[in-house]
Amino acid sequence: MGFWGKIIGGVAGFATGGPVGAVMGAMAGHAADNAARLGPNAANMAAMLGSREQLFAISVVVLSAKLAKCDGPVVRAEIDAFKRMFRIPPQNMKDVAELFDEARKTSKEFEAFADRLGEAFAADRHMLEDVLGALFEIARADGPLTRGEVRFLQRVQVGFRLEAQEWERARDGHARPGARAGDMPGVDAYAVLGLPKDATDTQVRAAWRKLMRENHPDAMASRGAPQDLIQRATGKVAEINSAWDRIKRERKL
C-alpha cells in the first residue's frame, strides 16, 4: 500500500471508529492506492473516496498541520492544540501523526483541502464554522496571530464559503447559537469521557459525573488552580456536557 493509501485507510477510523470504521479504512486505503495511480492530488483522492467523514478527517489534519507551519517551525503548543481541538482515538494516533508530519513539511498546497471540505459540507455551515474556530485556536497556541496565519485562515474562509459574521464568531471564539462541540464530525463523544463505545449506561453516567467534579471551574478554584487553568476548564466542561448530551440522545437516556 502506498503512503496516501495507508494514511487515508488509517484515518478513516478517526471519524467513524469501531469495527465499521476498520472496514471502511481497508476499503478507503485500496481506493486511494488505485486513485494514486491516476495521479490526482491528495485532496482529490480524499474526495474521490465518497465518504464525507473520511474527507473531513484527512482535511482537518492537513489544514491544521499546514497552518501550524505557515509561521515557522511547528511547536509543541500547536500540536497540543490540534489534539485538543480534534480528539483522536489512540488506535488512530500513529496514522494521524504520520499524516500531520507529512503535511507540515510545507505550508503550501492547502487550498484544495479547504475547497473540497467547503464543497462537501456546503449544507452544514455550522460545522465549517466550528472547524474554522478550531483552526483559530491552533494558530493562537504559540502566540498572537501573524500576518501569514491570518492570510491562511482567510483563504480557508473562502474555501468554506463562510460569511463575515461567521468569520468573526470563529475568530473571536463566540459560540454560534445552538452549537454543540460534541456534535462536530470527528469528535468521539465516548473518547471525551474516556470510555469505550460498549460502556454501560451506568459507566457513562459515572464517568460524566467524575469528569464534572474534576473539571468544574468552581471546584478548581477551591483547589487553588491558576486562573488560566480555570478559564480553560470552562471550555472543558462544555465539551464534557456536550459529549454526555450526545450519548444521552443516542441511547435515549
Secondary structure, 3 states (H helix, E strand, C coil): CCHHHHHHHHHHHHHCCHHHHHHHHHHHHHHHHHHHCCCCCHHHHHHHCCCHHHHHHHHHHHHHHHHHHCCCCCCHHHHHHHHHHCCCCHHHHHHHHHHHHHHCCCCCCCHHHHHHHHHHCCCCHHHHHHHHHHHHHHHHCCCCCCHHHHHHHHHHHHHHCCCHHHHHHHHHCCCCCCCCHHHCCCCCHHHHCCCCCCCCHHHHHHHHHHHHHHHCHHHHHHCCCCHHHHHHHHHHHHHHHHHHHHHHHHHCC
